[in-house]
């Protein structure tokens, strides 16, 4: 299969302006020691392209996929390769790098940020037979966009399969395939009857682009350009054995990748990888809120108030208060986000694991920040007034995008709070996805959850300074609902 959708070489699209000697991107605080040179470069490239991302965001929404100029620019930055092994043409970046990059994308086009997160679905291929892995990654240097998507791998309803010589015959419909219009491969789930035992078993198979059709069913209020459409194969298709792994084997297979490839992304433990991904989704929410605040400030400086004698809304004390509170919430969200991202990377470098009961507390911290950012965006739109609801206004898109993000099943705050709160009352927490695997060696006894332990990052090993300033693997694609 030839993978070549790369446009001719010739630099960035003409509407992608150089920075023209503008100021460097200076953080409010010193950069994290876990922010790599590559991560900083990709982040800064994306910050430079914010005018382009914002210009084409409406076009992307109308297309139901990233606009060509957006897709090309994000791809050129290297963002779609941040979790792919160095040995296979990627960067294998850590949690802090990924969060910084996704936050920057969220300031310009939330759908682009989402697709960079779920482009890590390509990591699923690393657990397959080397022949399947090599097929998927053979064309990655020439492919524009995510190389692979995942759809309905772990959902209650998956596709249907049957075992045949040399592989499986599979058919079905698989929902929420984020990035399917841009990808060359798809990972899907299916069930089949084991010929030996008769038991109903589950597996994940890799499909090539010519084996499925994309269904026109992603019609939603926000994140429209994520192209999270369903894909289907109405007639049986053949999936060879080497492109299939059994779902029960996945925890062991994915855990075996730790240290197999170079790069910080492959030093994370299974739980560390899970919370790292949650960090990127929280980073997307923070980026959306920051982009909304930027737009709010720009518009308030130009718009006259409806019924007060000021030249512009920016002179109104009430508008100044909204802006000041919004910045404080965003700053607080950044502090939580960077603390957890740095702690994930610190533990990975030190060879320290997370325990299953760390995951609910960390996840709750991050989910709470997603919802705080949602409230910021809501407040900015209400303060600006009716002009903000016009479809050409970026504030209304930010509001719609962040609401769709916050309704994802993994980020609903009350269920997450229940999981977290049970431990605070000494009850056995409901398991998170990563916690379904066996606890790491040396784990404290069950029931000693986060309420009994110091917060992550607050008690570094002797001789190690605390870091300045911690997601599902879409390797295992997020399922909305």
N, C-alpha and C positions, 0 to 999 in steps of 0.2 A: 504494500500500500504506500503510495507516494504522498507525502505530506508537504504541500507547498501552497501556502496561501499568503506568503509574505509579499508585501508590495515592493516595487523596485527601490533599491537603495538610493537615497538622495537627500537625507536629512529629514528634519521634522516637517510636518505639514506647514504650508505658508502662513497659516493663521496662528502658529505656535511661536510666539515672539521670544527672542532671546531676552535675557534679563537686562541687557544693556547697561551693565555696570551698576546695577542696583545693589542694595545692601545685602550682605550674607544673611542667612537665616540664623538669627541669634536666639537661643532658648532663654527663658527667664531665669533658669538655673543652670549650673554646669551640666554638660552632657553626661549621660550615664556611662560608666565604664563598660556597660554591656551593649552600647550602641556601636556597631562596627563601622569601619570606613565605608564598606559597601552599603550597609543599611542607611547611613547618613547621606550617601550620594544619591541613592534611589529616592529617599524622602525629599531631599532638596530638589531633585529633578521634578518630582510631582508638585511640590509647592510652586515651582516656576511655571508649571503648565496649568495652574488653577484657572487662569483666564480662558484657556481652551476648553477645559472640562466644563466650566460653567456655561460657556457659549453653546456647547453641543448637548447639554443635559436634556433640553426639551426635545431635540431631535432623537436622542437615544430613547427617550420615553415613548415617542410616537412609533419608533421602529420596533419597540419591544426587544431591543438588543443594543449593545453599545454602538454609537455612531462610528463609522469607519475612522474618522480622525481621532476620536477618543481611543478606540481599540488600538490603533497604530501607536499613538503616543504612550499609552500605558505599557504596551508591550515593549516598546523601545527602552523604556526606563528599566526593564528587567523585573517588574513587580510580579509578573505571573510565574516567575521561577524562584521565588524567595524560599520555598520549602523543598525544592527539588535537590537531590544530592549534587554535590560539586562534580562527582565523577560522571554524572549524566547531564551535565550542562547547566546546572542550577547554582544556587548560592547557599542553601541549607542554613538560613539565618535563624537566629534565636527569637525568643518571645519579644524582647524589647524592640529589636529591629522591625519585626512584623507589625507590632502595634503602632510604631511611629509611622510606618509606611501607610497602613490602612487609615490611620487618623488623618493623614494628609489627603488621601483620596476622598475621604468623607467630606472634607471641606469643599470639594468641587463637584463630585458626582457620587452619591452613595451607592448606586448600582455598580460602579466601577470598583469601589471598595469591597462590596460583597463578593464580586466575582474573583477578586484577588484572594480573598479568604478561601473560597471554596475551590480555587484552583489547586489547593492541596489535595484534592481527590486523587490526583495523579500518584500520590504516595501509596495508594492502595495497590497499584501495580507492582510495587517493590516486594510485596509479599507473595506474588505469584511465581510460577516457574520462570526461570531466567529468560526463556524464549518469549513469554508474554511480556515481561518487563522490557526486553530489548525491542520488541515490536512497537510498544507504546512510545518509548523514548527515542526511537530511531530518527524521527523527524522533528524533534523539539527545537532545534536551532532555526528551522525554517518556518515554524508554525507561529502564527500571530494569535495571541489569546491563550486561554487555558487549553491544555492539551487533552484534558479528560474531565468528565463530570460524573457525578454519582446521583442515582435516583432510586428511591424506594429500596434501599439495601436492607434496612432494619425495620421497616414499617410492618404493621400487622398483616397487611395484604401485599403480597409480592407476586411475581410471575410464576408460571407453571412450567415444570420441566420433566423430562423423562430420560433415563440413562440409556445410551446406545453405545455401540462399539466406538471407542476413541473420543467420546465426549457426551454431550447432552443436546437434546432437542428442546428448545425453549421458546415460549411465546408469552405475551402479556402486555400490560400497560403499566408504566412506571412514572410516578408523579414527581414533581418538584425537582426537575433536572437542571438546576441552576447552571447556566453557561452552555446549555446543549447546542445552541445555534452557533457557537464559536468553536466547539471542541471537536476533536477527531475521534475520540473514543468515549465510551460510557461504561460505567460499572453499575450493574443492576442486581437485584436479589431475585431468587426463585426457589420454589420448593419442588421436591421430587420424592418418589417412593424408592427407598433403597432396595435394590433387587435381592440382596442377601437377607436382610432382616424384615423387610416390609415396612420399616419405620418411615415416617414422613420427615425428611431432612431438609435443611436449608443450605443454600450456597450462594456465592456471589460470582457472577460471570462478567467478563469484559467483552463488550460488543464493539465492532468496528462501525464507522459512520454509515456504511452501506447496509447495515443489518436492522435498522430501525427508522421509523419516520417520526418527525416532530409534530406534536398535536398543537393546534392553535387554541390553547385553553388557559393561558396565563394572562388573565384580564383582572387586574387588581388596582387598588387605590394608590399604591406606592411601590418602589423598587421594581417598576415595570421592566426596566432595561436589564434586569438580571436574567431575563429569558429563562425563568424557572418553569418552563413548559413540561408537560408530560411527553414521554416518548413511548412508542408502542411497536410491537411486532405481532400483527394479527395472525400471520402464518408462522409455523414453527421455523426456527433458524437453528443452524448447527453451531454450537459453541464447543471447541475442542477442549479436552481435559486440561491442557496446560493453561487455558484461560479461565479456569474455575478453581476456587478455593471454598472449603466448607466453612460456614459461619462459625461453628464451634471452635475451629482452629485459629480464627482471626486473632484473639488476644495473644496467643502464643506466638503467632507469626509476626504480628506487629511489634511485640516486645523484643523479638529476636533482631529487629532492625537497629536497636539501640547500639551504637558504636560500630555498626557494620559499614556505615558511610562516614566520611569526614564532614565536619560542620556541626555547629551547636544544635541545630534542629534534630540531630540524631544522637544527642547526648541526653535528651529529655526522657524521663520515665513515662510510662503510660499515663499516669495521673498528671504529671507535669505537662505532657502534650495536650491533655484535655483542657486544663485550665489555661494553657497558652492560647488555645483557640478561642476560649471564652474571652480572653483579653483582647483578641483582635475584634470581636464583635462589639465589646465595650468601647474599644478605640474608634470603631466606625460611628457609634452613637456620639462620642465626644467630638469627632470631626464634623458630624452633621450639625451639632449645636454650635460649634465654633464658626462654621460657614454661615449658619443662620444669623449669628450675632454680627459677623462682618457685614452681611447684607443689610441687617437692621440699621447699623450705624451709618452706612452709606446712604440709605434711603432717608433716614431721619434728618440728615444734614441738608436734604434737598426739598423735603415736603413741608408745606405750610400746615399748621394744625387746623382742625375743622372749626373750632369755636373759641380759640384763645388768641390773644393779640401778640403772638410771637411770629417772627419771620419764618422760622423753621421749627420743626418738632424737636430738634436737638436742643433748643433753648428751654424746653419744658422740664421742670423739676421731675415730674412723673416719669418722663421718658429717660431722664438721666438715672433715676432710681432703678428702672427696669434693666437698663444696660449694666449698671453697677452690680446688681444682684445676679444677673446672668453670668457676668464674668467670674464672680465668686464661686458660683456653682460649677462652672466649667473648670476653674482652677482646682477645686476640690476633687472633681472627677479625675482630672489629670494626676493628682497626687496619689489617689487610690490605684489608678491604672498603672502608673510607673512603678509604684512600690511592688505590686504583684508581679509585673513583667520582669523586673529586675530579680526578684526572689526566685522565679522559675529558672532564670538563666544562672543565677548564683548556685543554686542547688545542682543544676545539671553539670556545671563545671567542677563542683566539689564532689560529685558522685553521690550526693545525698538524695534520698527519695522523698516523695510525699506519701502520707498515709491516707487511706480511704476517707477518713473523717476530716482531713484537711479540705477536701474538694468542696463539700457543701458550703463551708464558711467563705472560702475564696470566691466561689461562684456567686454566692449571695451578695458579697461586696460589689462585684462587678455588675450583676443584674440591677442592683439598687442604683448604680450610677447611670445605667441605661435609662431607667425611668426618671431619674433626676434631670437628665439631659432632655428627655421628652417634654417634661414640664417647662424647661427653659424655652424650647422652641414654641410650645403653645403660647407661653406668655409674650414672647416677642411678636408673634403674629397678632395677638389680640391688642397689644399696645399700638402697633402700627396702624391698625384699622382696616377698613374695607378694601383699601388699595392692595393689601397683601393677599387677598383671595383671588386676584386675577391670575389666570393660569400661566401668564408669562412671568409672574413674580416668583423668584427663587424661594422665598419664605414658605409659600404654600407647598412647594415640592418637598422642602425639608421636613415640614410637618407630616406630610403623607408618608414619606420614606421612613421616618423614625417611628411612626406608629406601626407600620408593617414590621419593622425590626422588632419592636417591643412585644408584638403579639406572637412571635415565634414560641413554640412550646417550651423551648429551653430557657426562655427569658421572661416568662410570666412570673411576676414578682410574688404573688401570694402562694402558689405551690412551692416556689423555691424557698420562701420564708418558712413554710411549714417543715420542709425537709431540714432546714437549718435549725429551726426552733426546737424540734424534737430533742436534739442532742442537748440543748440548753436546759431542758427539764429532765435530763438523765435517761431519756428514752432512746431506744436503738434507732438511729437515723434510717430512713429509706435509702437504698443504695443508689448512688449515681452510676453512670454508665461505666466509667473507668474503675469504679470500686467493685464491680462484679468479678473482677479477677482477684486472684489470691493476694492478701496483703504482703508487702515486702518483708524480707527477713528483718527481725528486730522490732517489729511493730509492737506498740503497747497493746495491752489486752483490749478486746472489743468493748465498746461503751465509753472508753476514755476519749471522747471526741473533742472538737475544737474548744468547747467551753472549759476544758480542763488543761488546755495547752496554751503556751504563749503564742501570740500572733506570728505568722510566718515572717521571717526577716528580722525579728526583734531579738533573737538569741543566736547569733552566728557562732560557729565553733571558735574555740580559744585560738587567739592569734589572727583571726580574720576580722577585718573591719566590716561593719555593717554596710550594705550597699547604699549609695546615695539615692536619695529619693525614697504583680504576679499577675482550649477552650474546648466539641464533639469531633472527633476528627472529621471535618469534611475532608479528609480522607474518607470520612464517613459523612456523607452529605447531610446537612441539617434538614429536618423535615418540618415544614411549617404545619401548625395546627395545634 
